Amino acid sequence: MKNSHFEFNIFGTCKRISEGIHEPEKMEQFSTFLNGITKNITTKNVNNRRINHGREATNALAKEARKNGLLLTSSGNVNAEWSSNYVSAYSKGGNKGSNQDSFIVWESFGGKEDVMFCGVFDGHGPWGHVVGKRVKKVYPAYLLHYWREASSQRSILINGDQFAMWKKSFMKACSTVDYDLELHPIIDSFYSGTAGLTLVREGDLLVVANVGDSRAVLGTTSDDGSLVAVQLTVDFKPNLPQESERIYKAGGSVCEAEDELGVSRIRASNEETTEGPGLALSRAFGDYFFKDFGLISEPDVIQRTITTRDRFVILASDGVWDVVSNEKAVEIVSAASEKDESSKRLVDYAAGQWKRKRPGFCVDDISVVCLFFHSTSSQQVESD
């Protein structure tokens, strides 16, 4: 009888991949394989316990921040008396069902007065609203855990580079968030996921990490004193050259449906799933069906040093950017008579543009976070 070599996957099943290997060699390979798996599982268990302990500590900090009015997850504003930040945030569901958008604003992130964290999450798919809320809950904890880890190794690993520490922390946090979703015993993320646009301000350093097609736009003053819009992030759509190249290499395809001209989607291109669902973004948390066809959850992380010219930054889901230009959004936020009305004004305007520009289409869910850099208001925190 011919000997066979089998490849095992994480579910314990196996498939034949070659023949002609002698029994002793096969047993030696299998033993090595088991030793490797045991070591890997042990390492992961230790890491998971350490991370979970960090999450417990972060949850306690979050509870305290919410108690003190420094953590916001529903429409309202945050303006701590000792901070130069002022945040206005607002979310409104469209007419497609449950609002799958969510956001978080956390002043004094991790107990540090000079650090702020903001995030906008745009869910999609049958479980999109649940996936978005889950990511909103665990993302700050993982990020804080890895940032503290990087800070403790500052001189050894990254030479004290502030941005390098945040970038490293964001990269690890996004990977762990995606892993957390995949292993969740209740949430079904196979055909559901979320975009995640997050921001950290530490002093004058602004760090933005983007997974998906939400967008960050800066309102800043030009040399002639006029207000201009600067797009800080890339909308990660499947038709972007670097994204489509990765998708095709992974065995996926990028195409437009006849009834959705201008909307590119990732689709599986193998014989077993020639049709199947499509996904209109090239990076997302969850959506594990598409992870085999080029979808990734790796963030694009950028930095900017805030100057006296920079007035505010807008974080918004694509419910805004599909119908509103960067310039118009900056104009609306700047024209608000009160800062706490700025996000609602932009959301309401975008909702009206959906009805005007795309009649017959469902109005998308819309979420906006406006972070003003040089607040002089002494107004206290308010929320719905």
C-alpha positions as CSV (number, residue, x, y, z in Angstrom):
1,M,0.0,0.0,0.0
2,K,1.3,3.5,-0.8
3,N,2.2,5.8,2.0
4,S,0.6,9.3,2.0
5,H,1.4,12.6,3.6
6,F,-1.5,14.6,5.0
7,E,-1.9,18.3,5.8
8,F,-3.9,19.1,8.9
9,N,-5.8,22.4,9.4
10,I,-7.1,24.0,12.6
11,F,-10.4,22.1,12.5
12,G,-8.7,18.7,12.7
13,T,-9.5,17.6,9.1
14,C,-6.9,16.7,6.6
15,K,-6.3,16.3,2.9
16,R,-3.9,14.2,0.9
17,I,-1.1,16.3,-0.6
18,S,1.6,13.9,-1.7
19,E,2.5,10.2,-1.8
20,G,5.6,8.0,-1.4
21,I,6.8,9.1,2.1
22,H,8.0,6.3,4.4
23,E,6.1,5.5,7.6
24,P,9.0,6.5,10.0
25,E,9.4,9.9,8.2
26,K,5.7,10.4,8.3
27,M,5.5,9.8,12.1
28,E,8.4,12.1,12.7
29,Q,6.8,14.9,10.7
30,F,3.5,14.3,12.5
31,S,5.2,14.4,15.9
32,T,7.0,17.7,14.9
33,F,3.7,19.1,13.8
34,L,2.0,18.3,17.1
35,N,4.8,19.8,19.1
36,G,4.6,22.9,17.0
37,I,0.8,23.1,17.5
38,T,1.1,22.6,21.3
39,K,3.8,25.3,21.6
40,N,1.6,27.6,19.5
41,I,-1.5,27.0,21.5
42,T,0.4,27.4,24.8
43,T,1.9,30.7,23.6
44,K,-1.5,32.0,22.4
45,N,-3.2,31.0,25.7
46,V,-0.5,33.0,27.7
47,N,-0.9,36.0,25.4
48,N,-4.7,35.8,25.5
49,R,-4.6,35.7,29.3
50,R,-2.3,38.7,29.4
51,I,-4.4,40.6,26.8
52,N,-7.7,39.8,28.7
53,H,-6.2,41.1,31.9
54,G,-5.3,44.3,30.0
55,R,-8.9,44.5,28.7
56,E,-10.3,44.2,32.2
57,A,-8.1,47.1,33.3
58,T,-9.2,49.1,30.3
59,N,-12.8,48.4,31.0
60,A,-12.4,49.8,34.5
61,L,-10.8,52.9,33.0
62,A,-13.7,53.2,30.5
63,K,-16.3,52.9,33.2
64,E,-14.6,55.7,35.1
65,A,-14.3,57.9,32.0
66,R,-18.0,57.4,31.2
67,K,-18.9,58.3,34.8
68,N,-16.9,61.5,34.5
69,G,-18.4,62.4,31.1
70,L,-15.2,61.7,29.2
71,L,-16.4,58.8,27.1
72,L,-19.1,59.2,24.5
73,T,-20.9,56.5,22.5
74,S,-24.2,58.3,21.7
75,S,-24.8,61.7,20.0
76,G,-23.5,64.6,22.0
77,N,-20.2,66.4,22.7
78,V,-17.2,66.2,24.9
79,N,-15.3,69.2,26.3
80,A,-13.2,68.6,29.4
81,E,-12.3,71.9,31.1
82,W,-8.6,71.1,31.1
83,S,-8.4,70.0,27.5
84,S,-8.0,72.0,24.2
85,N,-10.1,69.4,22.5
86,Y,-13.8,69.8,21.7
87,V,-15.7,67.0,20.1
88,S,-19.2,67.0,18.5
89,A,-20.5,63.6,17.4
90,Y,-23.8,62.5,15.8
91,S,-25.2,59.4,14.2
92,K,-28.4,58.8,12.3
93,G,-29.7,55.7,10.7
94,G,-30.8,55.6,7.1
95,N,-33.9,53.7,5.9
96,K,-32.3,50.3,5.3
97,G,-33.1,48.9,8.8
98,S,-31.1,49.1,12.0
99,N,-28.4,51.7,12.2
100,Q,-25.2,49.8,11.5
101,D,-23.0,52.8,12.3
102,S,-21.5,53.5,15.7
103,F,-18.8,55.7,17.2
104,I,-16.7,56.3,20.3
105,V,-15.0,59.3,21.7
106,W,-12.7,58.9,24.7
107,E,-11.0,61.9,26.2
108,S,-8.2,61.2,28.7
109,F,-7.7,57.8,26.9
110,G,-6.2,55.3,29.2
111,G,-6.1,57.8,32.0
112,K,-3.7,60.1,30.2
113,E,-5.0,63.7,30.1
114,D,-3.1,64.6,26.9
115,V,-4.4,61.6,24.9
116,M,-7.7,61.3,23.1
117,F,-9.2,58.4,21.1
118,C,-12.0,58.6,18.5
119,G,-13.4,56.0,16.2
120,V,-16.2,55.6,13.6
121,F,-17.4,52.1,12.7
122,D,-19.6,51.4,9.7
123,G,-21.1,47.9,9.8
124,H,-22.4,45.9,6.8
125,G,-24.1,42.6,6.2
126,P,-26.8,40.7,8.2
127,W,-24.9,41.1,11.5
128,G,-23.2,44.4,10.7
129,H,-24.7,46.4,13.5
130,V,-23.5,43.7,16.0
131,V,-20.0,43.4,14.5
132,G,-19.6,47.2,14.6
133,K,-20.5,47.4,18.2
134,R,-18.2,44.6,19.1
135,V,-15.3,46.2,17.4
136,K,-16.1,49.5,19.0
137,K,-16.0,47.8,22.4
138,V,-12.7,45.8,22.1
139,Y,-10.7,48.0,19.8
140,P,-9.8,50.7,22.4
141,A,-8.8,48.0,24.9
142,Y,-6.5,46.2,22.5
143,L,-4.9,49.4,21.3
144,L,-4.3,50.6,24.8
145,H,-2.8,47.3,25.8
146,Y,-0.3,47.3,22.9
147,W,0.5,51.0,23.3
148,R,1.4,50.4,26.9
149,E,3.5,47.4,25.9
150,A,5.3,49.5,23.2
151,S,5.8,52.4,25.7
152,S,7.4,50.1,28.2
153,Q,9.9,48.9,25.5
154,R,10.4,52.4,24.1
155,S,14.2,52.6,24.3
156,I,14.7,49.0,23.3
157,L,12.4,48.6,20.3
158,I,11.6,51.8,18.6
159,N,14.0,54.4,19.9
160,G,11.3,56.4,21.6
161,D,9.6,57.4,18.3
162,Q,6.1,58.5,19.4
163,F,4.5,57.8,16.0
164,A,6.3,54.4,15.6
165,M,4.9,53.3,18.9
166,W,1.3,54.2,17.9
167,K,1.7,52.6,14.5
168,K,3.0,49.4,15.9
169,S,0.1,49.4,18.4
170,F,-2.5,50.1,15.8
171,M,-1.2,47.3,13.6
172,K,-1.3,44.7,16.4
173,A,-4.7,45.9,17.7
174,C,-6.4,45.6,14.3
175,S,-5.0,42.1,13.9
176,T,-6.2,41.1,17.4
177,V,-9.7,42.7,16.8
178,D,-10.1,40.6,13.7
179,Y,-9.0,37.5,15.5
180,D,-11.4,38.3,18.3
181,L,-14.3,38.4,15.9
182,E,-13.4,35.2,14.2
183,L,-13.4,33.3,17.5
184,H,-16.5,34.9,18.9
185,P,-19.0,32.1,19.8
186,I,-22.2,34.1,18.9
187,I,-21.5,36.8,16.4
188,D,-21.5,35.5,12.8
189,S,-19.0,37.5,10.8
190,F,-18.7,35.2,7.8
191,Y,-20.7,37.6,5.6
192,S,-20.8,40.6,7.9
193,G,-18.1,43.1,8.9
194,T,-17.3,46.7,9.6
195,A,-15.1,49.5,8.5
196,G,-13.1,51.1,11.2
197,L,-11.6,54.6,11.1
198,T,-9.8,55.6,14.3
199,L,-7.8,58.5,15.6
200,V,-5.5,59.3,18.5
201,R,-4.3,62.7,19.5
202,E,-1.4,62.9,21.8
203,G,-0.3,66.4,22.4
204,D,0.3,67.9,18.9
205,L,0.6,64.5,17.3
206,L,-2.4,63.2,15.3
207,V,-2.3,59.5,14.3
208,V,-5.1,58.2,12.1
209,A,-5.6,54.4,11.3
210,N,-8.0,53.5,8.6
211,V,-9.5,50.1,7.8
212,G,-12.2,50.5,5.1
213,D,-13.9,53.3,3.2
214,S,-14.7,55.8,6.0
215,R,-12.7,59.0,5.7
216,A,-10.9,61.6,7.7
217,V,-10.7,65.2,6.4
218,L,-8.8,68.1,8.0
219,G,-10.1,71.7,8.0
220,T,-7.0,73.9,8.0
221,T,-6.2,77.5,7.1
222,S,-4.2,78.3,3.9
223,D,-1.6,81.1,3.4
224,D,-4.3,83.5,2.3
225,G,-6.4,82.8,5.4
226,S,-9.1,80.8,3.7
227,L,-10.3,77.5,5.1
228,V,-9.3,74.5,3.0
229,A,-10.0,70.7,3.1
230,V,-7.2,68.2,3.3
231,Q,-8.1,64.5,2.9
232,L,-6.0,62.5,5.4
233,T,-7.0,58.9,4.5
234,V,-7.6,56.7,1.5
235,D,-11.0,55.2,0.8
236,F,-10.1,51.6,0.4
237,K,-12.3,50.4,-2.5
238,P,-11.5,47.2,-4.5
239,N,-10.8,49.1,-7.7
240,L,-7.7,50.9,-6.3
241,P,-4.7,49.6,-8.2
242,Q,-2.8,48.3,-5.1
243,E,-6.0,46.8,-3.7
244,S,-7.1,45.1,-6.8
245,E,-3.7,43.6,-7.4
246,R,-3.7,42.0,-4.0
247,I,-7.3,40.7,-4.6
248,Y,-6.5,39.1,-7.9
249,K,-3.3,37.5,-6.5
250,A,-5.4,36.0,-3.7
251,G,-7.8,34.4,-6.2
252,G,-10.6,37.0,-6.0
253,S,-12.0,39.3,-8.7
254,V,-13.2,42.9,-8.9
255,C,-16.3,43.8,-10.9
256,E,-19.3,46.1,-11.2
257,A,-22.9,44.9,-11.4
258,E,-25.0,46.3,-14.2
259,D,-27.4,47.8,-11.7
260,E,-24.5,49.4,-9.6
261,L,-22.4,51.2,-12.2
262,G,-19.4,52.8,-10.5
263,V,-19.5,50.5,-7.5
264,S,-16.7,48.0,-7.5
265,R,-17.0,44.8,-5.4
266,I,-14.7,42.0,-4.4
267,R,-16.1,38.7,-5.6
268,A,-14.9,35.1,-5.4
269,S,-13.7,33.9,-8.7
270,N,-13.3,30.2,-8.2
271,E,-15.5,27.5,-9.8
272,E,-17.5,26.7,-6.7
273,T,-18.6,30.3,-6.1
274,T,-18.8,32.1,-9.4
275,E,-21.6,34.4,-8.2
276,G,-21.9,34.8,-4.4
277,P,-22.1,38.1,-2.5
278,G,-19.8,41.1,-3.3
279,L,-18.1,43.5,-0.9
280,A,-17.7,47.2,-1.8
281,L,-14.6,47.8,0.3
282,S,-11.2,46.1,0.2
283,R,-10.3,46.3,3.9
284,A,-12.6,45.4,6.8
285,F,-12.9,43.7,10.1
286,G,-14.8,40.4,9.8
287,D,-16.2,39.3,6.4
288,Y,-14.3,36.0,6.6
289,F,-15.7,34.7,3.4
290,F,-13.7,37.4,1.6
291,K,-10.5,36.9,3.6
292,D,-9.6,34.1,1.2
293,F,-10.0,36.4,-1.8
294,G,-7.8,39.4,-0.8
295,L,-9.8,41.3,1.9
296,I,-7.5,42.4,4.8
297,S,-8.0,44.1,8.1
298,E,-4.6,45.8,8.1
299,P,-4.9,49.5,8.8
300,D,-3.2,52.3,6.8
301,V,-1.6,54.5,9.6
302,I,-0.6,58.1,9.0
303,Q,0.6,61.0,11.2
304,R,0.3,64.7,11.2
305,T,1.7,67.4,13.5
306,I,-1.1,69.7,14.5
307,T,-0.3,73.4,14.0
308,T,-2.1,76.6,14.8
309,R,-3.5,76.6,11.3
310,D,-5.3,73.3,11.8
311,R,-8.8,73.9,13.1
312,F,-10.6,70.6,13.1
313,V,-10.8,67.1,11.7
314,I,-13.9,65.3,10.5
315,L,-14.2,61.5,10.9
316,A,-17.2,60.2,9.0
317,S,-18.7,57.0,7.5
318,D,-19.1,56.8,3.7
319,G,-22.8,57.8,4.2
320,V,-21.3,61.4,4.1
321,W,-18.6,61.0,1.5
322,D,-20.8,59.2,-1.1
323,V,-22.8,62.4,-1.5
324,V,-20.8,65.3,0.0
325,S,-17.4,66.7,-1.1
326,N,-14.6,67.3,1.3
327,E,-14.8,71.0,0.7
328,K,-18.5,71.2,1.4
329,A,-18.2,69.1,4.6
330,V,-15.5,71.5,5.9
331,E,-17.6,74.5,5.0
332,I,-20.7,73.1,6.9
333,V,-18.7,72.3,10.0
334,S,-17.0,75.6,10.0
335,A,-20.2,77.5,9.5
336,A,-22.0,76.0,12.5
337,S,-22.9,78.7,14.9
338,E,-22.1,76.4,17.8
339,K,-19.5,73.6,17.8
340,D,-21.9,71.1,19.4
341,E,-24.2,71.5,16.3
342,S,-21.5,70.9,13.7
343,S,-21.8,67.1,13.4
344,K,-25.6,67.1,13.3
345,R,-25.6,69.8,10.6
346,L,-23.3,67.7,8.5
347,V,-25.3,64.5,9.0
348,D,-28.6,66.3,8.2
349,Y,-27.1,67.8,5.1
350,A,-25.8,64.5,3.9
351,A,-29.2,62.8,4.5
352,G,-30.8,65.5,2.4
353,Q,-28.2,65.0,-0.4
354,W,-29.0,61.3,-0.5
355,K,-32.6,62.0,-1.3
356,R,-31.7,64.7,-3.8
357,K,-28.8,63.0,-5.6
358,R,-29.9,59.4,-5.4
359,P,-33.7,59.2,-5.6
360,G,-34.9,55.7,-5.4
361,F,-31.9,54.5,-3.4
362,C,-32.0,53.8,0.3
363,V,-30.4,56.5,2.5
364,D,-27.3,55.2,4.1
365,D,-26.5,55.2,7.8
366,I,-24.5,58.4,8.6
367,S,-22.1,59.1,11.5
368,V,-19.8,62.1,12.0
369,V,-17.3,62.9,14.7
370,C,-15.8,66.5,14.6
371,L,-12.7,67.0,16.7
372,F,-11.8,70.7,17.2
373,F,-8.2,71.3,18.1
374,H,-8.1,74.7,19.8
375,S,-11.2,74.8,21.9
376,T,-11.8,77.9,24.1
377,S,-15.2,76.9,25.2
378,S,-15.8,76.0,28.9
379,Q,-19.0,74.1,28.1
380,Q,-19.2,70.8,30.0
381,V,-20.0,67.4,28.5
382,E,-23.4,66.7,27.2
383,S,-24.9,63.6,25.7
384,D,-28.2,62.1,24.6
